[in-house]
């Protein structure tokens, strides 16, 4: 990890200023990059709209170009065109130049197997927030009939006998593994049944795209997805759903700074669990046809007990921004993180800024999660309110990094947040948005 003096990219923030203003939130990071990969499944030009200018989009665009796709991106209007008429297997060395930048390459497996009969996936990067095992992905691919060859610099996947439909039960409703099965099963020979699947809004929107392309997919109420393989798919045109995680992040920033922000594009139907929690804490919101206004109505914020969970539970990606707001609540808040075992590591910097946060290895919630008795500090007690003060801090991961921005905005004095290029992975134009909301940044 970089030392503070080695990190060249930083932002200085003079805090204790309420955020006020409005801007538009565009497409979801956790959807756009995955559907870009889906374009490989169909020869021809796919068009994706409402695409944000974030680093994950740049990374996937580079990967697609390496695989022979032509990419055109109108960043002002958020329109991305992907022509997958020609798909090739690039040189391993070229793929390796992007290794470590993203976990998206694992999702290329199924589409490349269908188009090229083989795939090479480099060793994967991504945020360090706990185990995100690729075993789920590879086991699912094996069930379809793929052969996995683990090499020193990555993994080679082939399907010498073709891919067949399968019954797959995920041990955990992993978003990535669900996406892997969907992107693979749509063109296999036969029917696939995926049980214990993830059903996040981004997954459902991805299913909408695949159906537009010609796939046959149905969902049961018990998290079971049925896919009937088809021989070919066609390109798509689609408008990406708004990034609900970004919306929640900025809502927490408004709450922590006693601010008032209007987020154009925010959708109530994607935010139900977050909105309930936001209101319980003492925040307020107004729903409009074109967005949601989030604001601190005055008075004290309330402590809460909260567990993260897969959808429709409280999303783990909302947890870190919310923790900053909870440092200003009156009383003890109890948090149980059940999705990523190391996601609470970011709180160490918050305690240096004055927060009172104690981490525990026990499950401090009604659910005994898979991290129980496994020596991970995955629960926390947050005592508030505490006055935060400025500090020099280093971004640990994407959501933790944005949470440090919130803490710096709420703190007295100046903070310097280093390694902010990581925040560009998922938050479009965040510097410009901070300026539009009246933040004092440099």
N, C-alpha and C positions, 0 to 999 in steps of 0.2 A: 504494500500500500504506500502511496506517496506521502512524504512528509509535507507539512504545511508549506515550508519554504521552497519545496520542489514543484508544487502545483502551480502552473502558470495561469490557469483560468479561475478567476474568482470574481465575486461581486461584493461590494461593500454596501451595507444597509444601515441607515440610522433609523431606529425603530420608534415605537410608542406613538405611531401616527395611524389613525383609523383609515382603512382602505375604503374608498368610495368611488363608484363609477360603474361602467358597463363595458362589455365586449362580447364577441361571439366565440363559442367553443365549437370546434369542428370535430371531425370524425374520430372514433375511438382507436387509440393505439392498439388495444388488445383485439381489435377486429380487422382493421385495415391491412396490417402486415400479413395476416393469415389469408385473407381473401386475395391478396396479391399473388400468393403462392398458388391458390386455386386456379388462377388463370392458365397455368401450365397444362391443366387437364384438357383444355380445348384449343385446337388450332384456330387461329384468327385473333381478332382484336377485341379485348374486353375493356370496358370503360368504368372506372370507379370515381364517384364524385364525393365531395365534402371531405377530401383527403388533406390532413394537416401536414405542414412542413415540419417534420420531426426526424430525428436521426434514424429511428427504426425504419421509416419509409425509405430513407436514402440507402440504408444497408441492404434491404430487400431488393430495391431497384438495382443495386450493384450486383447482387447475386443473380437476379433474373437476367441481367445483361450478360454475365459470364455464361449463362446457360442458353444464350442465343436469342433471347427475347429483345424486342425493340421497345424502349420506354420513352414516353413523352409526358412531361408533367407541367401543367399550367398552375403554378403555385398560388397565383393571385386568386384564381377561381376555384382552386382545389380539385382540378380534374386530372386524373391519371389514366393514361392509355397504355395498355400492355398488349403488344402483338406477339403471341406465342405460336405463330405459324411455323417457325423453325425453332426446335429445341435441341441442344447439343450437350454432350458431357464435356465440361471444361477440363483444362489441365488441373491436376490436383494442387499444384503449387499456387495457381491463381485462386482457387477456392480457399486455400490456407491463409491467404492474405487477409481474409475476412474472419478467420477463426478467432474466437474469443470476443467478437464484437456483439454477438447476439445468439439466442437460442433458436431463432427461427429456422436455421438450416435443417433441423431435424424433421420439419414438416414437409420438406422437399421429397422425402422418401417415396411416399405413395404416388404422387404425380409423376416423378421421374421413372418409377418402375413401370407405370402405364405408358409413358411416352418413349422411354429409352431402354426398358428392360433391366436397368441397373441404376444405382445411385451411390455417390460417395459423400459422406457427411463428415466434416471436420470436427475436431474436438470443440465442445461448445462453451460459450461464455455466458454472459448475463449477470444480473445482480446477485450479490452474495447475501442471501437472506435465509439460507437453509437448503436442505436437500431438495433437489428438483429432479428426481431420478429419471434417466432415460430408459430404465428397464421396462417401464410401462409401455413405452413406444415400441421397443424392440420385441417384447413378448407379443404385442398385438400383431406386429408385422409377421412374426413367425406363425401365428395362428392362421394368417392368410396364405401361408406357404412360402414366405420369403426366407432366404438364407442370409444370416448375419455373420460377417467376417470382421472381427475387431482387429484393427491394425494399430501401429504405433501412433500414426498421425490422424486417425479417424476410423470410420466404419464404412465398409463396403457392403451394400445390400444388393442381392440379385434374386430373381425368381425364375429359375430354370424351367420349372414345370408350370408356370403361370400362377396367378393369384385366384384363390377360391373364397367364397363366402364362409363366414365362421361365426360361432357363438363366442362372444368375449365378455367376460365379467371383470370390470376394473376393481381392484382392491380399494381404491379411493377414487372419488369422482374428479379426477384430474382434468383440467381444461385442456392442457396440451395433448394428453393421450386421447381425449375425446375427439379433438381436431384431427389427430393422426388417423384415427379409425374412419372418420367421415371422409377425409381426403383420399383414403385408400379404398374404402368399401364401395364408393359410388360407381366404380368401373370394373369391379371384380366379377368373376363368373359365379352367379348365385346370390343368395340372400345372406345378410349379416344381421345379427342381433347383438346389440351393445347394451349391457345392463350396468347399472350404477354409473351412468354417464353424467357429465357436467351439463347443466342447463342454463348457464349464464346468458344474459341477453345477447352477448356477442356470439355465442354458439348458435342461438336461435336465428340470429341475423345471417350467420354463415350458412345455415341450412336453407334460409330463404334464397341466398345466392345460388347454392348448388341446385336447388329446385328450378330456378330460372334457367340454369344450364342444361336441364333435362334429367336431373337425378330424381329418384323416387325414394322419399324419406318420410317416415312417420314417427311420432313421439308418443309414448304412453305416459300416464300420470305417475308412474313409479320409477322414472328416470331410465326407462328402456327406450332405445332408439332402434328402429328397424330400417335397414337400407337394402333396397333391391338393386343389384348391380345392373348397369346398362352398358351397351357396347361403345357408345360415344357420347360426348357432351359438346355443347356449343358455347361460344363466348357470352359474357353477361354485360349488362349495364345496370348499375346499382348506386344508390345514394347511401353512404355509410351512416350508421347511427351515431349520435353524439357521444362523446367520451364522458361517460357517467363518472369515471374515477377523477378526471380533471375537474368536473363540476363539483364533486364532493370536496376536493382539495381546496379549491378557491372558496367554497362555502365555509370551511373550517378557518381559512385565513380571515374571512370577514368576521367570524365569531370571535376569534382570538384577539383581534385588533379593535373590537367594538365598531366594526365597519358596516357598510351597506353596499352590496354589489348586485348588479343584474347581469345574469349569464344567459345571453341569447343562444337559443338552440337546446337548452336543457329540457329534458322530458321527464315529467312526473312519473310515468309508468316504469321507467328504468331506475328510479330513485326511491321507491316506496320505503324500503327498509332504512335507508340513510335518512330520509325526511322524518320518519318517526323518531329516530334517535336524536336527530338535530333538535327537534321540538322538545323532547324529554330533557335535554340538557338546558334548555332555556333560550335557544335560538329561535328565530322566526323566519318564515318564508311566505311569499305570495306567488301563486301559480298563474302564469299568463300563457296565452296561446303560443307566443314566440319565445318563451323562456321562463326562468324562475329568478325571483329576487330573494336574496339571502341577507339577513341583517341581525345585528344584536339589538334587541328591543329595549335595553336598559335593565337594571336590576342585577341580581345575582345569577350566576350559572349553577346548575344542579349537578352533583356527582351522579354517576350511574355505574351499574354493573353490566359488562358487555362481553360477549364471546364473538369472535370472528367465525365465519363458516362459509361453505360454498353456497352459491345462490339457491334459494332466495334469502339466505342469511346475510349477515353484515359482512361485506367484502373485506378481505384482508388488506387490499390496497387503500381502503379508506381509513384503516386503523391508525397508521402513523400520523397523518395530518390531524386526526381527531385527538390523539394523545396530547398534542400541543394545546389545543383548546381546553382539554380537561385539566391542564395545569392551572387554569384560571377558575375552575369550579370550586365551590365552597363545600369542602368535605372530602371523603375518601371515595375515589373511583376504583373499581376493580376490573381489570382487563384480562381476558384469557384468549391467547392467540392459538388457534387450532390448525392453521393452514401451513405456515412456515415457522419452523422451530427456532430460527435465529433472528426473527424479524424485530425483536425488542432490543437488539444490540444498539440501535440508534439512540436509545434513551440516555446512554452514557454522556453524550455531549449536552443533552438537555439538563442533566443534573449539574454539569459544570456551569450552565447558564443560570442556575438558581432553582430549577425544578426539584420537587421532592418525589422521587420515583424509586420504588423498591421492586426488584425483580425476584421471581420465585420459580423453582423447578416444578412445583406442584401445580395441578390443574385447579385454578381458582375459579371454578364455575361448575354448573351442573353436569357438563359433559366430561367424561374421562376420555381425553383425546389420545391419539396415537403417540404423543410425546410424553405421556405420563410415565414417570419413573425411568426416564431415559437421559437424565442429567442435562436437560435443556432448560434454560431460564425463559419460559414461554408464557409466564403470567406476570402481572405487575399490579402494584397498588400505587395510585397517584394521589398525593395529598395536596390540596390547594385551598385558597389560591396562593400562588407564590409569584413574586415579582421577578421576571426574567431580566437578566442584564446581558449586554453585548459580549461576544467572545469570538475567537478565531476557531472555526470548525471546518471539518473536512467531510464532504458528501460521501456516505457509505454505500448508497444504492439509490435508485430512481425515486421511490416514494419517500424514503428517509431524507433524501436531499431536498425535496420540496418542503418537507416538514421543517427542515432547518431554516428555509426561507421564512416560513410562517413564524417560527420562534424568534428569528431576528427582527421581523416586522413588529412583533409584540413586545420586544425587549426594550429596556432603556439603554441608550447609548448606541455605539457603533459595533456592528459585527462584520466579520469578513468570512464569507462562505466560499471555500475552495473546492475545486473539482466540479464546478457547476456544469461542465459540458455533458456530464452524465444526465443532468436534468433535461437536456435537449432531446434525449431518447423518447420522451413521452409528453413533454409540455411545450406546445407550439408558442413561439414568440413570448416566452414568459417574462423576459426583461421589458419588452414593450408593454405588456399587459400590466406589469407592476407600475410602470411610469403612468399609464392611463388611469390607474386607480389612486394616484397621488403618493406612491411610496417614494421615499428619499433614498435613491440608489446611486451608486457610482462604480 
